[in-house]
Amino acid sequence: MELADRAVGLLLSIISLSIFTYYTFWVIILPFVDSDNFVHKYFLPQEYAILLPVYAGVTLICFLSVFIGYVMLKSKKKKA
Amino acid sequence: MKHIVKIMTLLVALSALWISLLQTSIIPESYTWLLPLYFIISLGCYGLLMVGVGLMRFPTCPHEAILLQQDIVEAKGFLKGKGVDIGSD
């Protein structure tokens, strides 16, 4: 069990670090690179730097609301 | 209470810096608009990283446990002094 927890922790750390590195390159460093440089092939256009996080945030909030509603419904049923 | 003041000061300083970047337009405006989003995403990444590191190391806090036990004893004494029934231990 503890090994699984450690693996999940390592996975979370790696995911967060890689997202942070990629996004930093995308948003902070790419504006200072020439637009005909080969690096630009590895990144989506600039609009997606806004769209993807917004979509991710909206989905996250939707899931959270569904989960909270589910828990509230369940706890009310237990009381009655 | 002090912590929130610190955080608010940091936020105000960051937004002032951002607005000045918007006004002076050293870098293109479309990139300046991305910076708050970048800030939010780095906050999220920091949170995720802290959860991951906490899961990996899973630290125990013996010092805080002692302090908590002391607090419990103190609170029990206080409540007994006020005549509140808190059960026996």
Backbone of each chain as nested JSON, in Angstrom:
{
  "chains": [
    {"id": "A", "residues": [
      {"number": 1, "name": "MET", "atoms": {"N": [0.839, -1.2, 0.0], "CA": [0.0, 0.0, 0.0], "C": [0.871, 1.246, 0.0]}},
      {"number": 2, "name": "GLU", "atoms": {"N": [1.916, 1.186, 0.847], "CA": [2.77, 2.372, 0.94], "C": [3.525, 2.602, -0.355]}},
      {"number": 3, "name": "LEU", "atoms": {"N": [3.891, 1.475, -1.004], "CA": [4.615, 1.605, -2.272], "C": [3.73, 2.248, -3.321]}},
      {"number": 4, "name": "ALA", "atoms": {"N": [2.446, 1.857, -3.323], "CA": [1.518, 2.445, -4.288], "C": [1.373, 3.94, -4.034]}},
      {"number": 5, "name": "ASP", "atoms": {"N": [1.264, 4.319, -2.748], "CA": [1.17, 5.738, -2.413], "C": [2.384, 6.5, -2.93]}},
      {"number": 6, "name": "ARG", "atoms": {"N": [3.565, 5.908, -2.721], "CA": [4.793, 6.565, -3.173], "C": [4.808, 6.714, -4.683]}},
      {"number": 7, "name": "ALA", "atoms": {"N": [4.337, 5.659, -5.371], "CA": [4.307, 5.727, -6.838], "C": [3.371, 6.831, -7.299]}},
      {"number": 8, "name": "VAL", "atoms": {"N": [2.191, 6.932, -6.633], "CA": [1.235, 7.982, -7.007], "C": [1.847, 9.361, -6.749]}},
      {"number": 9, "name": "GLY", "atoms": {"N": [2.541, 9.494, -5.624], "CA": [3.178, 10.776, -5.312], "C": [4.221, 11.151, -6.343]}},
      {"number": 10, "name": "LEU", "atoms": {"N": [5.031, 10.167, -6.709], "CA": [6.065, 10.42, -7.725], "C": [5.426, 10.818, -9.049]}},
      {"number": 11, "name": "LEU", "atoms": {"N": [4.328, 10.112, -9.406], "CA": [3.63, 10.411, -10.659], "C": [3.084, 11.838, -10.635]}},
      {"number": 12, "name": "LEU", "atoms": {"N": [2.465, 12.219, -9.496], "CA": [1.909, 13.577, -9.387], "C": [3.015, 14.613, -9.531]}},
      {"number": 13, "name": "SER", "atoms": {"N": [4.158, 14.375, -8.858], "CA": [5.257, 15.338, -8.936], "C": [5.755, 15.473, -10.364]}},
      {"number": 14, "name": "ILE", "atoms": {"N": [5.921, 14.325, -11.04], "CA": [6.444, 14.367, -12.411], "C": [5.466, 15.104, -13.325]}},
      {"number": 15, "name": "ILE", "atoms": {"N": [4.155, 14.8, -13.163], "CA": [3.153, 15.464, -14.009], "C": [3.202, 16.971, -13.79]}},
      {"number": 16, "name": "SER", "atoms": {"N": [3.218, 17.382, -12.527], "CA": [3.166, 18.823, -12.272], "C": [4.424, 19.507, -12.78]}},
      {"number": 17, "name": "LEU", "atoms": {"N": [5.583, 18.879, -12.591], "CA": [6.835, 19.499, -13.06], "C": [6.864, 19.597, -14.577]}},
      {"number": 18, "name": "SER", "atoms": {"N": [6.378, 18.529, -15.256], "CA": [6.435, 18.578, -16.721], "C": [5.459, 19.609, -17.27]}},
      {"number": 19, "name": "ILE", "atoms": {"N": [4.242, 19.698, -16.667], "CA": [3.296, 20.715, -17.119], "C": [3.892, 22.104, -16.919]}},
      {"number": 20, "name": "PHE", "atoms": {"N": [4.523, 22.296, -15.755], "CA": [5.097, 23.615, -15.46], "C": [6.203, 23.962, -16.455]}},
      {"number": 21, "name": "THR", "atoms": {"N": [7.089, 22.998, -16.741], "CA": [8.182, 23.27, -17.676], "C": [7.66, 23.585, -19.069]}},
      {"number": 22, "name": "TYR", "atoms": {"N": [6.707, 22.742, -19.526], "CA": [6.189, 22.938, -20.879], "C": [5.499, 24.283, -20.997]}},
      {"number": 23, "name": "TYR", "atoms": {"N": [4.684, 24.623, -19.981], "CA": [3.927, 25.864, -20.066], "C": [4.852, 27.071, -19.968]}},
      {"number": 24, "name": "THR", "atoms": {"N": [5.904, 26.952, -19.143], "CA": [6.867, 28.05, -19.051], "C": [7.522, 28.294, -20.402]}},
      {"number": 25, "name": "PHE", "atoms": {"N": [7.939, 27.213, -21.065], "CA": [8.543, 27.359, -22.391], "C": [7.562, 28.015, -23.348]}},
      {"number": 26, "name": "TRP", "atoms": {"N": [6.302, 27.539, -23.268], "CA": [5.297, 27.978, -24.214], "C": [5.01, 29.472, -24.07]}},
      {"number": 27, "name": "VAL", "atoms": {"N": [4.823, 29.905, -22.812], "CA": [4.317, 31.257, -22.58], "C": [5.443, 32.263, -22.388]}},
      {"number": 28, "name": "ILE", "atoms": {"N": [6.503, 31.86, -21.684], "CA": [7.511, 32.84, -21.288], "C": [8.64, 32.928, -22.313]}},
      {"number": 29, "name": "ILE", "atoms": {"N": [9.12, 31.774, -22.792], "CA": [10.338, 31.797, -23.609], "C": [10.012, 31.933, -25.093]}},
      {"number": 30, "name": "LEU", "atoms": {"N": [8.889, 31.334, -25.545], "CA": [8.6, 31.317, -26.978], "C": [8.429, 32.696, -27.619]}},
      {"number": 31, "name": "PRO", "atoms": {"N": [7.888, 33.696, -26.921], "CA": [7.792, 35.022, -27.559], "C": [9.135, 35.614, -27.955]}},
      {"number": 32, "name": "PHE", "atoms": {"N": [10.217, 35.155, -27.32], "CA": [11.523, 35.718, -27.625], "C": [12.294, 34.906, -28.666]}},
      {"number": 33, "name": "VAL", "atoms": {"N": [11.633, 33.857, -29.202], "CA": [12.269, 33.044, -30.232], "C": [11.682, 33.449, -31.583]}},
      {"number": 34, "name": "ASP", "atoms": {"N": [12.518, 33.471, -32.607], "CA": [12.033, 33.852, -33.942], "C": [10.923, 32.914, -34.396]}},
      {"number": 35, "name": "SER", "atoms": {"N": [9.955, 33.482, -35.138], "CA": [8.772, 32.692, -35.476], "C": [9.075, 31.637, -36.531]}},
      {"number": 36, "name": "ASP", "atoms": {"N": [10.249, 31.708, -37.205], "CA": [10.556, 30.666, -38.184], "C": [11.532, 29.639, -37.617]}},
      {"number": 37, "name": "ASN", "atoms": {"N": [11.735, 29.691, -36.278], "CA": [12.637, 28.728, -35.65], "C": [11.972, 27.351, -35.6]}},
      {"number": 38, "name": "PHE", "atoms": {"N": [12.815, 26.3, -35.579], "CA": [12.244, 24.943, -35.607], "C": [11.507, 24.611, -34.322]}},
      {"number": 39, "name": "VAL", "atoms": {"N": [11.783, 25.356, -33.227], "CA": [11.148, 25.043, -31.943], "C": [9.639, 25.198, -32.034]}},
      {"number": 40, "name": "HIS", "atoms": {"N": [9.18, 26.112, -32.894], "CA": [7.749, 26.402, -32.973], "C": [6.943, 25.213, -33.466]}},
      {"number": 41, "name": "LYS", "atoms": {"N": [7.616, 24.23, -34.07], "CA": [6.874, 23.062, -34.544], "C": [6.327, 22.252, -33.379]}},
      {"number": 42, "name": "TYR", "atoms": {"N": [7.008, 22.336, -32.205], "CA": [6.629, 21.478, -31.088], "C": [5.561, 22.096, -30.201]}},
      {"number": 43, "name": "PHE", "atoms": {"N": [5.087, 23.28, -30.543], "CA": [4.079, 23.918, -29.698], "C": [2.858, 24.265, -30.537]}},
      {"number": 44, "name": "LEU", "atoms": {"N": [1.681, 24.147, -29.881], "CA": [0.44, 24.558, -30.541], "C": [0.436, 26.076, -30.671]}},
      {"number": 45, "name": "PRO", "atoms": {"N": [-0.477, 26.615, -31.496], "CA": [-0.563, 28.079, -31.591], "C": [-0.905, 28.728, -30.256]}},
      {"number": 46, "name": "GLN", "atoms": {"N": [-0.692, 30.011, -30.192], "CA": [-0.795, 30.731, -28.922], "C": [-2.21, 30.682, -28.328]}},
      {"number": 47, "name": "GLU", "atoms": {"N": [-3.248, 30.599, -29.192], "CA": [-4.61, 30.635, -28.646], "C": [-4.852, 29.458, -27.712]}},
      {"number": 48, "name": "TYR", "atoms": {"N": [-4.238, 28.325, -28.038], "CA": [-4.477, 27.135, -27.225], "C": [-3.895, 27.275, -25.831]}},
      {"number": 49, "name": "ALA", "atoms": {"N": [-2.933, 28.185, -25.649], "CA": [-2.383, 28.404, -24.318], "C": [-3.432, 28.989, -23.395]}},
      {"number": 50, "name": "ILE", "atoms": {"N": [-4.464, 29.626, -23.946], "CA": [-5.574, 30.108, -23.122], "C": [-6.68, 29.064, -23.079]}},
      {"number": 51, "name": "LEU", "atoms": {"N": [-7.001, 28.503, -24.258], "CA": [-8.174, 27.643, -24.359], "C": [-8.036, 26.378, -23.515]}},
      {"number": 52, "name": "LEU", "atoms": {"N": [-6.87, 25.72, -23.597], "CA": [-6.72, 24.433, -22.907], "C": [-6.873, 24.578, -21.392]}},
      {"number": 53, "name": "PRO", "atoms": {"N": [-6.171, 25.542, -20.719], "CA": [-6.37, 25.677, -19.278], "C": [-7.794, 26.032, -18.905]}},
      {"number": 54, "name": "VAL", "atoms": {"N": [-8.46, 26.87, -19.733], "CA": [-9.842, 27.237, -19.405], "C": [-10.747, 26.013, -19.49]}},
      {"number": 55, "name": "TYR", "atoms": {"N": [-10.583, 25.22, -20.552], "CA": [-11.376, 23.993, -20.649], "C": [-11.103, 23.065, -19.471]}},
      {"number": 56, "name": "ALA", "atoms": {"N": [-9.822, 22.918, -19.129], "CA": [-9.474, 22.032, -18.012], "C": [-10.109, 22.533, -16.724]}},
      {"number": 57, "name": "GLY", "atoms": {"N": [-10.056, 23.847, -16.489], "CA": [-10.632, 24.393, -15.268], "C": [-12.135, 24.202, -15.221]}},
      {"number": 58, "name": "VAL", "atoms": {"N": [-12.811, 24.419, -16.365], "CA": [-14.272, 24.257, -16.385], "C": [-14.645, 22.804, -16.116]}},
      {"number": 59, "name": "THR", "atoms": {"N": [-13.91, 21.866, -16.736], "CA": [-14.217, 20.451, -16.483], "C": [-13.986, 20.111, -15.015]}},
      {"number": 60, "name": "LEU", "atoms": {"N": [-12.901, 20.636, -14.454], "CA": [-12.608, 20.359, -13.044], "C": [-13.732, 20.86, -12.156]}},
      {"number": 61, "name": "ILE", "atoms": {"N": [-14.205, 22.105, -12.412], "CA": [-15.265, 22.674, -11.591], "C": [-16.548, 21.863, -11.758]}},
      {"number": 62, "name": "CYS", "atoms": {"N": [-16.835, 21.406, -12.991], "CA": [-18.024, 20.58, -13.216], "C": [-17.95, 19.295, -12.395]}},
      {"number": 63, "name": "PHE", "atoms": {"N": [-16.811, 18.627, -12.461], "CA": [-16.669, 17.381, -11.709], "C": [-16.811, 17.625, -10.214]}},
      {"number": 64, "name": "LEU", "atoms": {"N": [-16.206, 18.725, -9.725], "CA": [-16.289, 19.041, -8.296], "C": [-17.736, 19.272, -7.891]}},
      {"number": 65, "name": "SER", "atoms": {"N": [-18.503, 20.029, -8.715], "CA": [-19.894, 20.304, -8.363], "C": [-20.703, 19.025, -8.347]}},
      {"number": 66, "name": "VAL", "atoms": {"N": [-20.491, 18.158, -9.353], "CA": [-21.221, 16.89, -9.392], "C": [-20.903, 16.058, -8.159]}},
      {"number": 67, "name": "PHE", "atoms": {"N": [-19.615, 16.018, -7.794], "CA": [-19.207, 15.232, -6.627], "C": [-19.845, 15.771, -5.353]}},
      {"number": 68, "name": "ILE", "atoms": {"N": [-19.81, 17.125, -5.184], "CA": [-20.38, 17.727, -3.976], "C": [-21.881, 17.462, -3.911]}},
      {"number": 69, "name": "GLY", "atoms": {"N": [-22.571, 17.607, -5.066], "CA": [-24.001, 17.334, -5.082], "C": [-24.3, 15.893, -4.739]}},
      {"number": 70, "name": "TYR", "atoms": {"N": [-23.494, 14.976, -5.269], "CA": [-23.683, 13.556, -4.979], "C": [-23.531, 13.28, -3.493]}},
      {"number": 71, "name": "VAL", "atoms": {"N": [-22.484, 13.86, -2.886], "CA": [-22.242, 13.627, -1.464], "C": [-23.373, 14.197, -0.625]}},
      {"number": 72, "name": "MET", "atoms": {"N": [-23.863, 15.405, -1.007], "CA": [-24.956, 16.013, -0.239], "C": [-26.217, 15.163, -0.33]}},
      {"number": 73, "name": "LEU", "atoms": {"N": [-26.52, 14.677, -1.532], "CA": [-27.704, 13.837, -1.695], "C": [-27.595, 12.583, -0.836]}},
      {"number": 74, "name": "LYS", "atoms": {"N": [-26.404, 11.967, -0.837], "CA": [-26.205, 10.733, -0.097], "C": [-26.36, 10.968, 1.397]}},
      {"number": 75, "name": "SER", "atoms": {"N": [-25.788, 12.069, 1.903], "CA": [-25.85, 12.319, 3.337], "C": [-27.286, 12.63, 3.765]}},
      {"number": 76, "name": "LYS", "atoms": {"N": [-28.057, 13.284, 2.886], "CA": [-29.455, 13.578, 3.231], "C": [-30.265, 12.282, 3.304]}},
      {"number": 77, "name": "LYS", "atoms": {"N": [-29.974, 11.364, 2.399], "CA": [-30.71, 10.108, 2.392], "C": [-30.417, 9.302, 3.671]}},
      {"number": 78, "name": "LYS", "atoms": {"N": [-29.178, 9.384, 4.139], "CA": [-28.812, 8.611, 5.313], "C": [-29.54, 9.133, 6.547]}},
      {"number": 79, "name": "LYS", "atoms": {"N": [-29.723, 10.458, 6.6], "CA": [-30.372, 11.073, 7.751], "C": [-31.85, 10.686, 7.811]}},
      {"number": 80, "name": "ALA", "atoms": {"N": [-32.491, 10.604, 6.65], "CA": [-33.943, 10.383, 6.646], "C": [-34.33, 8.937, 6.962]}}
    ]},
    {"id": "B", "residues": [
      {"number": 1, "name": "MET", "atoms": {"N": [-4.241, 35.685, 10.424], "CA": [-4.572, 37.031, 9.945], "C": [-3.37, 37.663, 9.265]}},
      {"number": 2, "name": "LYS", "atoms": {"N": [-2.188, 37.372, 9.805], "CA": [-0.999, 37.978, 9.22], "C": [-0.712, 37.375, 7.848]}},
      {"number": 3, "name": "HIS", "atoms": {"N": [-1.02, 36.079, 7.736], "CA": [-0.715, 35.386, 6.484], "C": [-1.486, 35.985, 5.328]}},
      {"number": 4, "name": "ILE", "atoms": {"N": [-2.771, 36.307, 5.587], "CA": [-3.616, 36.815, 4.503], "C": [-3.105, 38.184, 4.058]}},
      {"number": 5, "name": "VAL", "atoms": {"N": [-2.59, 38.978, 5.015], "CA": [-2.044, 40.293, 4.645], "C": [-0.854, 40.117, 3.713]}},
      {"number": 6, "name": "LYS", "atoms": {"N": [-0.011, 39.126, 4.045], "CA": [1.166, 38.88, 3.207], "C": [0.755, 38.485, 1.786]}},
      {"number": 7, "name": "ILE", "atoms": {"N": [-0.227, 37.562, 1.723], "CA": [-0.673, 37.085, 0.417], "C": [-1.293, 38.22, -0.383]}},
      {"number": 8, "name": "MET", "atoms": {"N": [-2.108, 39.065, 0.296], "CA": [-2.745, 40.167, -0.416], "C": [-1.7, 41.147, -0.945]}},
      {"number": 9, "name": "THR", "atoms": {"N": [-0.665, 41.433, -0.132], "CA": [0.395, 42.338, -0.588], "C": [1.075, 41.788, -1.829]}},
      {"number": 10, "name": "LEU", "atoms": {"N": [1.348, 40.484, -1.794], "CA": [1.998, 39.848, -2.947], "C": [1.129, 39.968, -4.191]}},
      {"number": 11, "name": "LEU", "atoms": {"N": [-0.189, 39.725, -4.007], "CA": [-1.107, 39.793, -5.148], "C": [-1.166, 41.203, -5.717]}},
      {"number": 12, "name": "VAL", "atoms": {"N": [-1.239, 42.2, -4.806], "CA": [-1.323, 43.583, -5.275], "C": [-0.055, 43.969, -6.022]}},
      {"number": 13, "name": "ALA", "atoms": {"N": [1.108, 43.551, -5.498], "CA": [2.374, 43.873, -6.158], "C": [2.429, 43.228, -7.542]}},
      {"number": 14, "name": "LEU", "atoms": {"N": [1.972, 41.961, -7.613], "CA": [2.005, 41.267, -8.908], "C": [1.089, 41.939, -9.919]}},
      {"number": 15, "name": "SER", "atoms": {"N": [-0.114, 42.344, -9.462], "CA": [-1.033, 42.965, -10.421], "C": [-0.524, 44.332, -10.84]}},
      {"number": 16, "name": "ALA", "atoms": {"N": [0.157, 45.051, -9.917], "CA": [0.737, 46.338, -10.294], "C": [1.81, 46.141, -11.363]}},
      {"number": 17, "name": "LEU", "atoms": {"N": [2.622, 45.125, -11.159], "CA": [3.666, 44.816, -12.145], "C": [3.054, 44.473, -13.5]}},
      {"number": 18, "name": "TRP", "atoms": {"N": [1.966, 43.707, -13.446], "CA": [1.306, 43.278, -14.685], "C": [0.701, 44.47, -15.424]}},
      {"number": 19, "name": "ILE", "atoms": {"N": [0.046, 45.362, -14.64], "CA": [-0.579, 46.534, -15.264], "C": [0.485, 47.441, -15.874]}},
      {"number": 20, "name": "SER", "atoms": {"N": [1.614, 47.565, -15.167], "CA": [2.68, 48.402, -15.736], "C": [3.223, 47.769, -17.016]}},
      {"number": 21, "name": "LEU", "atoms": {"N": [3.292, 46.427, -17.048], "CA": [3.717, 45.761, -18.282], "C": [2.721, 46.017, -19.404]}},
      {"number": 22, "name": "LEU", "atoms": {"N": [1.42, 46.012, -19.045], "CA": [0.388, 46.284, -20.05], "C": [0.526, 47.699, -20.588]}},
      {"number": 23, "name": "GLN", "atoms": {"N": [0.799, 48.647, -19.675], "CA": [0.86, 50.05, -20.08], "C": [2.076, 50.335, -20.959]}},
      {"number": 24, "name": "THR", "atoms": {"N": [3.249, 49.799, -20.525], "CA": [4.469, 50.162, -21.242], "C": [4.646, 49.341, -22.513]}},
      {"number": 25, "name": "SER", "atoms": {"N": [3.998, 48.156, -22.549], "CA": [4.062, 47.264, -23.712], "C": [5.49, 47.034, -24.197]}},
      {"number": 26, "name": "ILE", "atoms": {"N": [6.328, 46.545, -23.262], "CA": [7.688, 46.119, -23.633], "C": [7.599, 44.859, -24.492]}},
      {"number": 27, "name": "ILE", "atoms": {"N": [6.745, 43.936, -24.042], "CA": [6.509, 42.726, -24.818], "C": [5.121, 42.837, -25.432]}},
      {"number": 28, "name": "PRO", "atoms": {"N": [4.835, 42.102, -26.522], "CA": [3.544, 42.226, -27.201], "C": [2.364, 42.005, -26.268]}},
      {"number": 29, "name": "GLU", "atoms": {"N": [1.272, 42.71, -26.532], "CA": [0.163, 42.721, -25.581], "C": [-0.491, 41.351, -25.441]}},
      {"number": 30, "name": "SER", "atoms": {"N": [-0.526, 40.582, -26.54], "CA": [-1.181, 39.28, -26.459], "C": [-0.427, 38.349, -25.514]}},
      {"number": 31, "name": "TYR", "atoms": {"N": [0.878, 38.556, -25.396], "CA": [1.641, 37.736, -24.452], "C": [1.457, 38.222, -23.038]}},
      {"number": 32, "name": "THR", "atoms": {"N": [1.294, 39.54, -22.862], "CA": [1.072, 40.054, -21.513], "C": [-0.238, 39.541, -20.942]}},
      {"number": 33, "name": "TRP", "atoms": {"N": [-1.248, 39.372, -21.816], "CA": [-2.53, 38.874, -21.324], "C": [-2.427, 37.448, -20.829]}},
      {"number": 34, "name": "LEU", "atoms": {"N": [-1.416, 36.707, -21.261], "CA": [-1.267, 35.314, -20.83], "C": [-0.687, 35.195, -19.427]}},
      {"number": 35, "name": "LEU", "atoms": {"N": [-0.046, 36.245, -18.941], "CA": [0.71, 36.116, -17.69], "C": [-0.15, 35.757, -16.471]}},
      {"number": 36, "name": "PRO", "atoms": {"N": [-1.345, 36.349, -16.272], "CA": [-2.152, 35.914, -15.119], "C": [-2.515, 34.44, -15.185]}},
      {"number": 37, "name": "LEU", "atoms": {"N": [-2.849, 33.975, -16.392], "CA": [-3.151, 32.554, -16.567], "C": [-1.926, 31.712, -16.2]}},
      {"number": 38, "name": "TYR", "atoms": {"N": [-0.763, 32.212, -16.607], "CA": [0.471, 31.505, -16.27], "C": [0.656, 31.438, -14.767]}},
      {"number": 39, "name": "PHE", "atoms": {"N": [0.314, 32.536, -14.079], "CA": [0.424, 32.582, -12.617], "C": [-0.493, 31.537, -11.984]}},
      {"number": 40, "name": "ILE", "atoms": {"N": [-1.735, 31.473, -12.471], "CA": [-2.687, 30.506, -11.915], "C": [-2.196, 29.083, -12.145]}},
      {"number": 41, "name": "ILE", "atoms": {"N": [-1.676, 28.844, -13.361], "CA": [-1.23, 27.484, -13.674], "C": [-0.019, 27.111, -12.84]}},
      {"number": 42, "name": "SER", "atoms": {"N": [0.88, 28.087, -12.591], "CA": [2.024, 27.735, -11.748], "C": [1.575, 27.471, -10.318]}},
      {"number": 43, "name": "LEU", "atoms": {"N": [0.549, 28.199, -9.855], "CA": [0.014, 27.908, -8.513], "C": [-0.531, 26.478, -8.454]}},
      {"number": 44, "name": "GLY", "atoms": {"N": [-1.293, 26.099, -9.504], "CA": [-1.83, 24.745, -9.535], "C": [-0.743, 23.696, -9.56]}},
      {"number": 45, "name": "CYS", "atoms": {"N": [0.313, 23.964, -10.36], "CA": [1.429, 23.017, -10.436], "C": [2.129, 22.908, -9.09]}},
      {"number": 46, "name": "TYR", "atoms": {"N": [2.267, 24.054, -8.405], "CA": [2.9, 24.037, -7.083], "C": [2.079, 23.183, -6.115]}},
      {"number": 47, "name": "GLY", "atoms": {"N": [0.74, 23.371, -6.147], "CA": [-0.105, 22.581, -5.265], "C": [0.016, 21.097, -5.538]}},
      {"number": 48, "name": "LEU", "atoms": {"N": [-0.026, 20.75, -6.834], "CA": [0.078, 19.342, -7.218], "C": [1.431, 18.769, -6.789]}},
      {"number": 49, "name": "LEU", "atoms": {"N": [2.488, 19.555, -6.967], "CA": [3.827, 19.101, -6.582], "C": [3.906, 18.87, -5.077]}},
      {"number": 50, "name": "MET", "atoms": {"N": [3.285, 19.796, -4.293], "CA": [3.341, 19.639, -2.839], "C": [2.582, 18.39, -2.407]}},
      {"number": 51, "name": "VAL", "atoms": {"N": [1.42, 18.123, -3.063], "CA": [0.673, 16.906, -2.732], "C": [1.511, 15.681, -3.065]}},
      {"number": 52, "name": "GLY", "atoms": {"N": [2.169, 15.702, -4.238], "CA": [2.99, 14.57, -4.637], "C": [4.144, 14.33, -3.697]}},
      {"number": 53, "name": "VAL", "atoms": {"N": [4.841, 15.416, -3.322], "CA": [5.985, 15.27, -2.417], "C": [5.51, 14.783, -1.058]}},
      {"number": 54, "name": "GLY", "atoms": {"N": [4.348, 15.312, -0.591], "CA": [3.816, 14.863, 0.69], "C": [3.469, 13.39, 0.663]}},
      {"number": 55, "name": "LEU", "atoms": {"N": [2.915, 12.918, -0.47], "CA": [2.587, 11.495, -0.581], "C": [3.85, 10.65, -0.599]}},
      {"number": 56, "name": "MET", "atoms": {"N": [4.896, 11.168, -1.263], "CA": [6.121, 10.381, -1.375], "C": [6.844, 10.268, -0.043]}},
      {"number": 57, "name": "ARG", "atoms": {"N": [6.977, 11.399, 0.636], "CA": [7.754, 11.389, 1.877], "C": [6.906, 10.965, 3.069]}},
      {"number": 58, "name": "PHE", "atoms": {"N": [5.593, 11.348, 3.026], "CA": [4.664, 11.094, 4.121], "C": [5.279, 11.378, 5.478]}},
      {"number": 59, "name": "PRO", "atoms": {"N": [5.571, 12.638, 5.771], "CA": [6.266, 12.957, 7.018], "C": [5.349, 12.819, 8.228]}},
      {"number": 60, "name": "THR", "atoms": {"N": [5.92, 12.379, 9.342], "CA": [5.207, 12.407, 10.612], "C": [5.706, 13.609, 11.4]}},
      {"number": 61, "name": "CYS", "atoms": {"N": [4.859, 14.139, 12.271], "CA": [5.218, 15.35, 13.01], "C": [5.141, 15.067, 14.497]}},
      {"number": 62, "name": "PRO", "atoms": {"N": [6.169, 14.453, 15.105], "CA": [6.106, 14.115, 16.526], "C": [6.008, 15.349, 17.412]}},
      {"number": 63, "name": "HIS", "atoms": {"N": [6.698, 16.42, 17.019], "CA": [6.659, 17.631, 17.827], "C": [5.244, 18.201, 17.89]}},
      {"number": 64, "name": "GLU", "atoms": {"N": [4.579, 18.258, 16.723], "CA": [3.221, 18.789, 16.676], "C": [2.255, 17.888, 17.431]}},
      {"number": 65, "name": "ALA", "atoms": {"N": [2.526, 16.569, 17.421], "CA": [1.664, 15.646, 18.165], "C": [1.74, 15.953, 19.652]}},
      {"number": 66, "name": "ILE", "atoms": {"N": [2.954, 16.201, 20.161], "CA": [3.104, 16.545, 21.591], "C": [2.352, 17.829, 21.898]}},
      {"number": 67, "name": "LEU", "atoms": {"N": [2.511, 18.829, 21.025], "CA": [1.828, 20.108, 21.238], "C": [0.315, 19.926, 21.256]}},
      {"number": 68, "name": "LEU", "atoms": {"N": [-0.187, 19.058, 20.357], "CA": [-1.635, 18.82, 20.285], "C": [-2.128, 18.168, 21.562]}},
      {"number": 69, "name": "GLN", "atoms": {"N": [-1.354, 17.185, 22.072], "CA": [-1.758, 16.548, 23.323], "C": [-1.793, 17.56, 24.456]}},
      {"number": 70, "name": "GLN", "atoms": {"N": [-0.798, 18.46, 24.495], "CA": [-0.778, 19.503, 25.524], "C": [-2.015, 20.382, 25.412]}},
      {"number": 71, "name": "ASP", "atoms": {"N": [-2.37, 20.739, 24.171], "CA": [-3.547, 21.579, 23.955], "C": [-4.807, 20.887, 24.449]}},
      {"number": 72, "name": "ILE", "atoms": {"N": [-4.896, 19.567, 24.187], "CA": [-6.084, 18.83, 24.613], "C": [-6.205, 18.831, 26.126]}},
      {"number": 73, "name": "VAL", "atoms": {"N": [-5.052, 18.59, 26.801], "CA": [-5.073, 18.575, 28.267], "C": [-5.488, 19.937, 28.796]}},
      {"number": 74, "name": "GLU", "atoms": {"N": [-4.946, 20.991, 28.191], "CA": [-5.266, 22.35, 28.638], "C": [-6.747, 22.656, 28.453]}},
      {"number": 75, "name": "ALA", "atoms": {"N": [-7.276, 22.266, 27.288], "CA": [-8.689, 22.546, 27.011], "C": [-9.585, 21.769, 27.954]}},
      {"number": 76, "name": "LYS", "atoms": {"N": [-9.19, 20.523, 28.27], "CA": [-10.009, 19.731, 29.189], "C": [-10.038, 20.37, 30.568]}},
      {"number": 77, "name": "GLY", "atoms": {"N": [-8.87, 20.839, 31.032], "CA": [-8.817, 21.505, 32.326], "C": [-9.672, 22.753, 32.343]}},
      {"number": 78, "name": "PHE", "atoms": {"N": [-9.598, 23.528, 31.253], "CA": [-10.368, 24.77, 31.17], "C": [-11.853, 24.481, 31.224]}},
      {"number": 79, "name": "LEU", "atoms": {"N": [-12.3, 23.467, 30.438], "CA": [-13.73, 23.173, 30.379], "C": [-14.223, 22.592, 31.698]}},
      {"number": 80, "name": "LYS", "atoms": {"N": [-13.378, 21.782, 32.352], "CA": [-13.783, 21.238, 33.655], "C": [-13.948, 22.368, 34.657]}},
      {"number": 81, "name": "GLY", "atoms": {"N": [-13.056, 23.348, 34.591], "CA": [-13.14, 24.502, 35.487], "C": [-14.431, 25.268, 35.285]}},
      {"number": 82, "name": "LYS", "atoms": {"N": [-14.941, 25.268, 34.042], "CA": [-16.186, 25.989, 33.765], "C": [-17.409, 25.139, 34.067]}},
      {"number": 83, "name": "GLY", "atoms": {"N": [-17.2, 23.878, 34.45], "CA": [-18.332, 23.031, 34.771], "C": [-18.978, 22.377, 33.574]}},
      {"number": 84, "name": "VAL", "atoms": {"N": [-18.204, 22.136, 32.493], "CA": [-18.757, 21.461, 31.323], "C": [-18.433, 19.979, 31.429]}},
      {"number": 85, "name": "ASP", "atoms": {"N": [-19.444, 19.142, 31.13], "CA": [-19.234, 17.708, 31.197], "C": [-18.55, 17.247, 29.916]}},
      {"number": 86, "name": "ILE", "atoms": {"N": [-17.304, 16.755, 30.047], "CA": [-16.574, 16.326, 28.854], "C": [-16.268, 14.844, 28.905]}},
      {"number": 87, "name": "GLY", "atoms": {"N": [-16.947, 14.113, 29.802], "CA": [-16.701, 12.685, 29.886], "C": [-15.438, 12.393, 30.656]}},
      {"number": 88, "name": "SER", "atoms": {"N": [-15.18, 11.123, 30.902], "CA": [-13.995, 10.741, 31.657], "C": [-12.976, 10.087, 30.738]}},
      {"number": 89, "name": "ASP", "atoms": {"N": [-11.732, 10.144, 31.155], "CA": [-10.694, 9.509, 30.323], "C": [-9.751, 8.69, 31.172]}}
    ]}
  ]
}
